[in-house]
Amino acid sequence: MQAINRNKLFIASCLALLVTSLSFGIRAGLLSTWSHQFSLTQEQIGIITSTAFWGFPLAIVIGGMIVDIIGMKKLLIAAAVFHLLGIVLTITATGFWSLFISTLLIGMGNGTVEAACNPLVASLYTEKKTAKLNHFHLWFPGGIVIGTLIVRFFGVNIPDTSYLSNWQLLVGIMLIPTLIYGYLFSKLEFPPTERVSSGVSTSEMYRSLLNPLFIVMIVLMLGTAITELFTGQWIDVLLKNVTENAILLLTLETGVMVLGRAFAEPVVHKFSSAGVLLISAIFAALGLYILGHTTGNMLFAGAIIFGIGVCYFWPTMLGFVSENLPKTGAVGLNFMGGAGMFAVSLYMIFMGGYYDRLVAGQLPANADVKAYSDAAAGTEMANAFAEAKKAAGPQIINVTLIIPIILIVAFTVLYFYMKGRKKPSLQTTLAH
């Protein structure tokens, strides 16, 4: 029987997450492209982007419930198939519905990757879960940095339009890591999940989901996910008319996240998971405030501060649950991720319509928004439409700012609660 090679499994997991994040980063840079080329409203763009975020929870929740039954290996091979189909369908997209279906498949691939890789990493590194989950998840912002730079420097702008002539080629780049991680996972041996190897029964795992602390963490995950992922996915759309380098704001933000997650171990050790989450919420709120209230170079300062804030949100939320509620197992981790992505999908749909209404509200009464959108560059109508979007983007950011402000209060309470609570482990819980 082949031995477990945890280094190769970890590398393959990082490649799989790289595909997830490349889809996020490249898509973020192509939203304006698709809007122009396929004559889509911002609400339709919101629906397309949200599709990945509810395809994700669908896959991660189902995957979390069956991962202990069919094994992590089969799930990750399925993830590669979802990714391959989604990428090919995106490349051949002809309009709203083809983009909708392809984005759904990519979202399902993304969710299946997390459904298997989060418990895999926790099982491979039981002695330092939060730190290694941060190291694994640094490939999410890492891939976004790579994806946005690919769009920024290898996309060819057609004169007098906002779309790229070679966007299909940019999407096709994702095929390379997809084929590599699919091959690696098909050849490697996998361990059982930590919950299975520790002897915690399936019924006990599901009962643990009713723990009040777990329910609180699910609710808080809604806010952390929206703060991080909605802002990241939409930052180019929201600030495109405020700065000429909106996509580079995402690159800068996610670059900060990569560095932060790389050095997560000493940070978590010094401040504890709950302390890190509280500090993160404070920085996220400050960063959003700057992004929504400033222009020019201050936007880059806001992106850096916001990147520091959201840097540890996702992996530390998962690490907190894995360390403090270990009996929830793979289902607990994947319910957390699924809840977060589902919240983002709903928020995107709502904000897509709200953005369209804000833009329309800046135009003359009863104005034909599509006529303004299609107006030739440099015309009075085009300039008025640009000014309307310039006003609407920061308003969306300022509405979103409410969420991390609420999180500051919640994580303050959690921090002091956890100070007086002894951290359990699967070994100690089994003794009871």
C-alpha positions as CSV (number, residue, x, y, z in Angstrom):
1,M,0.0,0.0,0.0
2,Q,1.3,3.5,-0.9
3,A,2.4,5.6,2.0
4,I,0.8,8.9,2.8
5,N,2.9,11.7,1.4
6,R,1.5,14.7,3.2
7,N,3.9,17.2,1.4
8,K,2.6,16.1,-2.0
9,L,-1.0,16.1,-0.8
10,F,-0.5,19.6,0.5
11,I,1.1,20.8,-2.7
12,A,-1.8,19.3,-4.8
13,S,-4.3,20.9,-2.4
14,C,-2.7,24.3,-3.0
15,L,-2.8,23.9,-6.8
16,A,-6.5,23.0,-6.5
17,L,-7.1,26.1,-4.5
18,L,-5.0,28.1,-7.0
19,V,-7.6,27.2,-9.7
20,T,-10.4,28.4,-7.4
21,S,-8.7,31.8,-6.8
22,L,-7.6,32.2,-10.4
23,S,-11.2,31.9,-11.4
24,F,-12.0,34.6,-8.8
25,G,-9.3,37.0,-9.9
26,I,-9.6,36.6,-13.7
27,R,-13.4,36.8,-13.4
28,A,-13.1,40.0,-11.3
29,G,-11.1,41.5,-14.2
30,L,-13.5,40.4,-16.9
31,L,-16.9,41.6,-15.5
32,S,-16.8,44.8,-17.4
33,T,-15.7,42.9,-20.5
34,W,-18.7,40.5,-20.3
35,S,-21.0,43.4,-19.5
36,H,-20.0,45.3,-22.7
37,Q,-19.5,42.4,-25.0
38,F,-22.8,40.6,-24.2
39,S,-24.8,43.7,-23.4
40,L,-25.4,42.7,-19.7
41,T,-26.9,44.9,-17.0
42,Q,-25.0,45.2,-13.7
43,E,-27.8,43.1,-12.1
44,Q,-27.2,40.3,-14.6
45,I,-23.4,40.6,-13.8
46,G,-24.4,40.3,-10.2
47,I,-26.4,37.2,-10.9
48,I,-23.5,35.6,-12.9
49,T,-20.9,36.3,-10.2
50,S,-23.3,35.2,-7.5
51,T,-23.8,31.8,-9.3
52,A,-20.2,30.8,-8.4
53,F,-20.9,31.7,-4.8
54,W,-24.1,29.5,-4.5
55,G,-22.6,26.7,-6.6
56,F,-19.9,26.7,-4.0
57,P,-22.1,26.2,-0.9
58,L,-24.1,23.6,-2.8
59,A,-21.0,21.5,-3.5
60,I,-19.3,22.1,-0.2
61,V,-22.3,21.2,2.0
62,I,-23.0,18.0,-0.1
63,G,-19.3,17.2,-0.2
64,G,-18.9,17.7,3.5
65,M,-21.7,15.3,4.2
66,I,-20.3,12.5,1.9
67,V,-16.5,13.1,2.2
68,D,-16.2,10.5,5.1
69,I,-18.3,8.0,3.0
70,I,-16.7,8.2,-0.4
71,G,-13.3,9.6,0.6
72,M,-11.5,12.8,-0.2
73,K,-9.8,11.4,-3.3
74,K,-13.0,10.9,-5.3
75,L,-14.3,14.3,-4.3
76,L,-11.1,16.0,-5.5
77,I,-11.2,14.1,-8.9
78,A,-14.8,15.3,-9.2
79,A,-13.6,18.9,-8.5
80,A,-11.2,18.7,-11.4
81,V,-14.0,17.5,-13.7
82,F,-16.2,20.4,-12.6
83,H,-13.4,22.9,-13.1
84,L,-12.5,21.5,-16.6
85,L,-16.2,21.7,-17.8
86,G,-16.7,25.2,-16.3
87,I,-13.5,26.6,-17.9
88,V,-14.2,25.2,-21.3
89,L,-17.8,26.5,-21.2
90,T,-16.6,29.9,-20.1
91,I,-14.2,30.0,-23.1
92,T,-17.1,29.2,-25.5
93,A,-19.7,31.4,-23.8
94,T,-22.1,33.3,-26.0
95,G,-24.1,35.3,-23.5
96,F,-25.9,35.4,-20.1
97,W,-27.0,31.7,-19.8
98,S,-23.7,30.2,-21.0
99,L,-21.8,32.4,-18.5
100,F,-24.4,31.5,-15.8
101,I,-23.9,27.7,-16.3
102,S,-20.1,27.8,-16.7
103,T,-19.8,30.0,-13.6
104,L,-22.1,27.5,-11.7
105,L,-19.8,24.6,-12.7
106,I,-16.7,26.5,-11.6
107,G,-18.4,27.4,-8.3
108,M,-19.2,23.7,-7.8
109,G,-15.6,22.8,-8.5
110,N,-14.4,25.5,-6.0
111,G,-16.8,24.2,-3.3
112,T,-15.8,20.6,-3.9
113,V,-12.1,21.5,-3.5
114,E,-12.8,23.1,-0.1
115,A,-15.1,20.3,0.9
116,A,-12.2,17.9,0.6
117,C,-9.1,20.0,1.2
118,N,-10.1,21.7,4.4
119,P,-10.5,18.4,6.3
120,L,-7.5,17.0,4.4
121,V,-5.2,19.8,5.7
122,A,-6.7,19.5,9.2
123,S,-6.1,15.7,9.2
124,L,-2.5,16.0,7.8
125,Y,-1.5,18.7,10.4
126,T,-3.4,18.0,13.5
127,E,-0.8,19.7,15.6
128,K,-1.1,23.1,14.0
129,K,-4.4,23.3,12.2
130,T,-5.1,27.1,12.1
131,A,-1.5,27.9,10.9
132,K,-1.6,25.3,8.1
133,L,-5.1,26.3,7.1
134,N,-3.8,29.8,6.7
135,H,-0.8,28.5,4.7
136,F,-3.2,26.5,2.5
137,H,-5.6,29.5,2.1
138,L,-2.8,31.9,1.2
139,W,-3.2,30.4,-2.3
140,F,-6.6,32.0,-2.5
141,P,-5.3,35.6,-2.5
142,G,-2.2,34.4,-4.2
143,G,-4.2,33.1,-7.1
144,I,-6.2,36.4,-7.2
145,V,-2.9,38.4,-7.4
146,I,-1.8,36.2,-10.3
147,G,-5.2,36.3,-12.0
148,T,-5.6,40.1,-11.8
149,L,-2.1,40.6,-13.0
150,I,-2.8,38.3,-16.0
151,V,-5.8,40.4,-16.9
152,R,-4.0,43.7,-16.3
153,F,-0.9,43.0,-18.3
154,F,-1.8,40.3,-20.8
155,G,-5.3,41.4,-21.7
156,V,-5.5,43.5,-24.8
157,N,-7.9,46.5,-24.7
158,I,-9.8,47.2,-27.9
159,P,-9.6,51.0,-28.5
160,D,-12.6,53.0,-27.3
161,T,-14.2,50.1,-25.4
162,S,-13.8,48.5,-22.0
163,Y,-13.4,44.9,-23.1
164,L,-10.5,42.6,-23.9
165,S,-9.9,41.0,-27.2
166,N,-8.2,37.9,-25.9
167,W,-10.2,37.1,-22.7
168,Q,-10.8,33.5,-23.7
169,L,-7.1,32.8,-23.7
170,L,-6.8,34.3,-20.2
171,V,-9.5,32.0,-18.9
172,G,-7.8,29.1,-20.7
173,I,-4.7,29.5,-18.6
174,M,-6.6,27.9,-15.7
175,L,-6.7,24.6,-17.6
176,I,-3.0,24.1,-16.7
177,P,-3.1,23.8,-12.9
178,T,-6.5,22.0,-13.2
179,L,-5.0,19.2,-15.2
180,I,-1.9,19.0,-12.9
181,Y,-3.9,18.8,-9.6
182,G,-6.4,16.3,-11.1
183,Y,-3.5,14.1,-12.1
184,L,-1.7,14.4,-8.7
185,F,-4.8,13.5,-6.7
186,S,-5.5,10.5,-8.9
187,K,-2.1,9.0,-8.0
188,L,-1.8,9.8,-4.3
189,E,-2.9,7.9,-1.3
190,F,-5.2,9.7,1.2
191,P,-5.6,9.4,5.0
192,P,-9.0,9.2,6.7
193,T,-10.4,12.4,8.1
194,E,-9.4,13.3,11.6
195,R,-12.9,12.7,12.9
196,V,-13.0,9.2,11.5
197,S,-9.5,8.3,12.7
198,S,-10.3,9.5,16.2
199,G,-13.5,7.3,16.4
200,V,-16.1,10.1,16.7
201,S,-19.4,8.7,15.4
202,T,-21.3,10.3,12.5
203,S,-24.3,10.9,14.8
204,E,-22.1,12.5,17.4
205,M,-20.7,14.8,14.7
206,Y,-24.1,15.9,13.6
207,R,-25.2,16.5,17.2
208,S,-22.2,18.7,17.7
209,L,-23.5,21.1,15.0
210,L,-26.2,22.1,17.5
211,N,-23.5,23.4,19.9
212,P,-24.5,27.1,20.5
213,L,-20.9,28.2,19.9
214,F,-20.9,26.5,16.5
215,I,-24.2,28.3,15.6
216,V,-22.7,31.6,16.6
217,M,-19.7,31.0,14.4
218,I,-21.9,30.1,11.4
219,V,-23.7,33.5,11.8
220,L,-20.4,35.3,12.1
221,M,-19.1,33.5,9.0
222,L,-21.8,35.2,7.0
223,G,-20.4,38.6,7.9
224,T,-16.7,37.7,7.4
225,A,-17.3,36.1,4.0
226,I,-19.3,39.0,2.7
227,T,-16.8,41.6,3.9
228,E,-13.9,39.7,2.2
229,L,-15.3,38.2,-0.9
230,F,-18.0,40.6,-2.1
231,T,-15.6,43.5,-1.8
232,G,-12.8,41.6,-3.5
233,Q,-15.0,40.4,-6.4
234,W,-16.6,43.8,-7.0
235,I,-13.8,46.2,-6.3
236,D,-13.0,46.7,-10.0
237,V,-16.6,47.5,-10.8
238,L,-17.2,49.7,-7.8
239,L,-14.1,51.8,-8.1
240,K,-13.4,51.7,-11.9
241,N,-14.7,55.2,-12.3
242,V,-13.0,56.5,-9.2
243,T,-9.5,55.4,-10.2
244,E,-7.8,54.1,-13.4
245,N,-6.2,51.3,-11.4
246,A,-9.1,49.7,-9.7
247,I,-8.1,46.1,-10.6
248,L,-4.7,46.9,-9.1
249,L,-6.4,47.7,-5.8
250,L,-7.5,44.0,-5.7
251,T,-4.0,42.9,-6.6
252,L,-2.5,45.0,-3.7
253,E,-5.2,43.9,-1.2
254,T,-4.7,40.2,-2.0
255,G,-0.9,40.6,-2.1
256,V,-1.1,41.8,1.5
257,M,-3.3,38.7,2.3
258,V,-0.7,36.4,0.8
259,L,2.1,37.8,3.1
260,G,-0.2,37.8,6.1
261,R,-1.3,34.2,5.7
262,A,2.3,33.1,5.1
263,F,3.2,34.4,8.6
264,A,0.0,33.3,10.3
265,E,1.6,30.9,12.8
266,P,3.3,33.5,15.0
267,V,0.4,35.8,14.7
268,V,-2.2,33.2,15.8
269,H,0.2,32.0,18.6
270,K,0.5,35.5,20.0
271,F,-3.1,36.7,19.8
272,S,-5.2,33.5,19.7
273,S,-7.8,32.7,17.0
274,A,-10.4,34.9,18.7
275,G,-8.0,37.8,19.1
276,V,-6.9,37.6,15.5
277,L,-10.5,37.7,14.4
278,L,-11.2,40.8,16.5
279,I,-8.1,42.6,15.1
280,S,-9.1,41.6,11.6
281,A,-12.6,43.1,11.9
282,I,-11.1,46.4,13.1
283,F,-8.7,46.7,10.2
284,A,-11.4,45.6,7.7
285,A,-13.8,48.3,8.8
286,L,-11.0,50.9,8.7
287,G,-10.0,49.8,5.2
288,L,-13.6,49.9,3.8
289,Y,-14.1,53.3,5.3
290,I,-11.0,54.6,3.5
291,L,-12.0,52.9,0.2
292,G,-15.5,54.4,0.4
293,H,-14.5,58.0,1.4
294,T,-11.3,58.8,-0.5
295,T,-9.8,59.1,-3.9
296,G,-6.3,59.0,-5.5
297,N,-3.4,57.4,-3.6
298,M,-5.4,57.0,-0.4
299,L,-7.3,54.2,-2.1
300,F,-4.1,52.2,-2.2
301,A,-3.7,52.8,1.5
302,G,-7.3,51.7,2.0
303,A,-6.6,48.5,0.0
304,I,-3.5,47.7,2.1
305,I,-5.4,48.2,5.4
306,F,-8.4,46.2,4.1
307,G,-6.1,43.4,3.0
308,I,-4.6,43.2,6.5
309,G,-8.2,43.1,7.9
310,V,-9.6,40.3,5.7
311,C,-6.3,38.4,5.5
312,Y,-7.1,36.0,8.4
313,F,-10.9,35.9,8.3
314,W,-11.7,32.7,6.3
315,P,-8.9,30.3,7.4
316,T,-9.0,31.5,11.0
317,M,-12.8,31.0,11.2
318,L,-12.2,27.4,10.0
319,G,-9.3,26.9,12.3
320,F,-11.2,28.2,15.2
321,V,-14.0,25.7,14.6
322,S,-11.6,22.8,14.0
323,E,-9.6,23.5,17.2
324,N,-12.5,24.5,19.5
325,L,-15.3,22.3,18.1
326,P,-13.3,19.3,16.8
327,K,-16.2,16.9,17.0
328,T,-18.0,18.8,14.2
329,G,-15.5,17.2,11.9
330,A,-15.5,17.8,8.1
331,V,-19.2,18.6,8.1
332,G,-18.6,21.5,10.5
333,L,-15.8,23.0,8.4
334,N,-17.8,22.7,5.2
335,F,-21.0,24.1,6.7
336,M,-19.0,27.1,7.7
337,G,-17.6,27.5,4.2
338,G,-21.0,26.9,2.6
339,A,-22.8,29.4,4.8
340,G,-20.2,32.0,4.0
341,M,-20.4,31.6,0.3
342,F,-24.2,31.4,0.3
343,A,-24.4,34.7,2.1
344,V,-22.0,36.2,-0.5
345,S,-24.2,35.0,-3.3
346,L,-27.4,36.5,-1.9
347,Y,-25.6,39.8,-1.1
348,M,-24.2,40.0,-4.6
349,I,-27.6,39.6,-6.2
350,F,-29.1,42.3,-3.9
351,M,-26.2,44.7,-4.4
352,G,-26.3,44.2,-8.2
353,G,-29.8,45.5,-8.3
354,Y,-29.1,48.2,-5.7
355,Y,-26.1,49.4,-7.8
356,D,-28.2,49.7,-10.9
357,R,-30.8,51.7,-9.0
358,L,-28.1,54.0,-7.6
359,V,-26.7,54.6,-11.0
360,A,-30.2,55.3,-12.5
361,G,-30.8,57.7,-9.6
362,Q,-27.8,59.8,-10.6
363,L,-29.1,60.2,-14.2
364,P,-31.9,62.5,-15.4
365,A,-35.5,61.4,-14.5
366,N,-36.8,58.6,-16.8
367,A,-33.5,58.3,-18.5
368,D,-32.8,55.3,-20.7
369,V,-30.0,53.7,-18.7
370,K,-29.0,51.3,-21.6
371,A,-28.7,54.3,-24.0
372,Y,-26.3,56.0,-21.5
373,S,-24.4,52.7,-21.1
374,D,-24.0,52.3,-24.8
375,A,-23.1,55.9,-25.5
376,A,-19.9,56.5,-27.4
377,A,-16.8,57.4,-25.3
378,G,-16.4,61.1,-24.7
379,T,-20.0,62.0,-25.4
380,E,-22.1,63.9,-22.8
381,M,-24.2,60.8,-22.1
382,A,-21.1,58.6,-21.6
383,N,-19.5,61.1,-19.3
384,A,-22.8,61.4,-17.3
385,F,-23.0,57.6,-17.0
386,A,-19.4,57.5,-15.8
387,E,-20.1,60.1,-13.1
388,A,-23.2,58.1,-12.0
389,K,-21.1,55.0,-11.6
390,K,-18.4,57.0,-9.8
391,A,-21.0,58.0,-7.2
392,A,-22.7,54.6,-6.9
393,G,-19.5,52.5,-6.2
394,P,-18.4,54.2,-3.0
395,Q,-22.1,54.1,-1.7
396,I,-22.1,50.3,-2.1
397,I,-18.8,50.1,-0.1
398,N,-20.2,52.3,2.6
399,V,-23.3,50.1,3.0
400,T,-21.0,47.1,3.3
401,L,-19.0,48.9,6.0
402,I,-21.8,48.2,8.5
403,I,-21.0,44.5,8.5
404,P,-17.4,44.7,9.9
405,I,-18.5,47.2,12.4
406,I,-21.0,44.7,13.7
407,L,-18.3,42.0,13.6
408,I,-16.0,44.2,15.9
409,V,-18.7,44.0,18.6
410,A,-19.3,40.3,18.1
411,F,-15.6,39.3,18.1
412,T,-15.0,41.4,21.2
413,V,-17.6,39.3,23.1
414,L,-16.1,36.1,21.6
415,Y,-12.6,37.1,22.6
416,F,-13.5,37.5,26.3
417,Y,-15.7,34.4,26.3
418,M,-12.8,32.3,24.9
419,K,-10.3,33.7,27.5
420,G,-12.2,31.8,30.2
421,R,-12.8,28.6,28.2
422,K,-10.4,25.7,27.9
423,K,-9.8,24.5,24.3
424,P,-11.0,20.9,23.8
425,S,-9.5,18.3,21.6
426,L,-10.8,15.1,20.0
427,Q,-8.6,13.1,22.4
428,T,-10.0,14.8,25.5
429,T,-13.6,14.7,24.2
430,L,-13.3,11.0,23.5
431,A,-12.3,10.4,27.1
432,H,-15.7,11.7,28.2
